[in-house]
Amino acid sequence: RSNTNGTSSIRHEFFPITYRAAPYEVGFWTKPHFRCDGKVDAWVMTYVSPFFGLDSLRTKLEFRGVTTVDVPLSFLELNQCPMPYSVPNAFKNTARCDYLSTK
């Protein structure tokens, strides 16, 4: 996508076919999982986002598929601090340190 709103069409390698990228909020992050396919072999989180193209009559947008990106956890800033139950964070309360002796 060429902007964060996904409003500009991006040229595809088969010109003049173009696709519209969905806004960031439409995609979602998966839970952490271990990738062991020989290419990554690490703990990753995957971002999944749909993309759209014009129908055969070129009159309306239709769903074309999804694209995924695996991000190794070592590239992310993880917050393992204690947090209330209502805070969405897959890593909260997972720190393995003594909270009374550590800052």
C-alpha positions in Angstrom: 0.0 0.0 0.0 1.3 3.5 -0.7 -0.6 5.1 2.2 -2.0 4.0 5.5 -5.6 4.4 4.4 -5.2 2.0 1.5 -7.0 4.5 -0.8 -4.5 4.5 -3.6 -4.4 1.6 -6.1 -1.1 -0.1 -6.5 0.0 -1.4 -9.9 0.3 -5.1 -10.1 2.9 -6.9 -12.3 0.1 -7.7 -14.8 -0.7 -4.1 -15.8 -3.4 -2.7 -16.0 -4.7 -5.0 -13.1 -4.7 -3.1 -9.9 -5.6 -4.0 -6.3 -6.8 -2.0 -3.4 -5.1 -2.5 0.0 -7.3 -2.6 3.1 -6.7 -0.2 6.0 -4.4 -1.5 8.7 -7.4 -1.8 11.1 -9.1 -4.4 8.8 -6.2 -6.8 9.2 -5.3 -8.7 12.4 -2.4 -10.2 14.3 -2.4 -13.9 15.1 -1.3 -15.4 18.5 2.5 -16.2 18.7 3.4 -19.5 17.2 6.5 -21.4 16.3 7.3 -21.5 12.5 9.4 -24.6 11.7 9.2 -24.8 7.9 12.9 -24.4 7.3 12.7 -20.8 6.2 12.0 -19.0 9.5 12.4 -21.5 12.3 11.5 -19.0 15.0 8.6 -17.8 17.2 6.6 -15.4 15.1 3.4 -13.4 15.0 1.6 -13.2 11.7 -0.2 -10.1 10.3 -3.1 -11.1 7.9 -4.7 -8.5 5.6 -7.3 -8.9 2.8 -6.9 -7.3 -0.7 -9.5 -6.4 -3.2 -9.8 -5.9 -7.0 -12.4 -5.0 -9.5 -14.9 -7.6 -10.7 -15.0 -8.8 -14.3 -17.3 -6.0 -15.4 -15.0 -3.5 -13.6 -17.9 -2.0 -11.7 -17.4 -2.9 -8.1 -14.6 -4.1 -5.7 -14.6 -7.7 -4.7 -12.5 -9.8 -2.3 -9.4 -11.3 -4.1 -7.5 -13.0 -1.3 -5.3 -12.4 1.8 -1.7 -11.6 2.3 0.3 -12.6 5.3 3.6 -11.3 6.9 5.5 -13.3 9.6 7.3 -11.1 12.1 9.8 -12.9 14.4 9.2 -12.0 18.1 12.8 -10.9 18.4 11.8 -7.9 16.1 9.0 -6.8 18.4 9.0 -4.9 21.7 7.3 -7.2 24.2 5.6 -5.9 27.4 5.6 -8.7 30.0 4.7 -6.4 32.9 1.7 -7.2 35.2 -1.5 -5.8 33.8 -5.2 -6.0 34.5 -7.2 -8.8 32.9 -9.0 -6.3 30.7 -5.8 -5.1 28.9 -5.3 -6.9 25.6 -1.7 -8.2 25.5 -0.7 -11.8 24.8 2.5 -11.4 26.9 1.2 -9.7 30.0 2.1 -11.3 33.3 4.7 -13.6 31.6 7.9 -12.1 33.0 10.0 -14.7 34.9 11.5 -12.4 37.5 10.9 -11.6 41.2 8.8 -8.4 41.2 9.8 -7.6 44.8 13.5 -7.5 44.0 13.4 -6.2 40.4 12.4 -3.0 38.7 
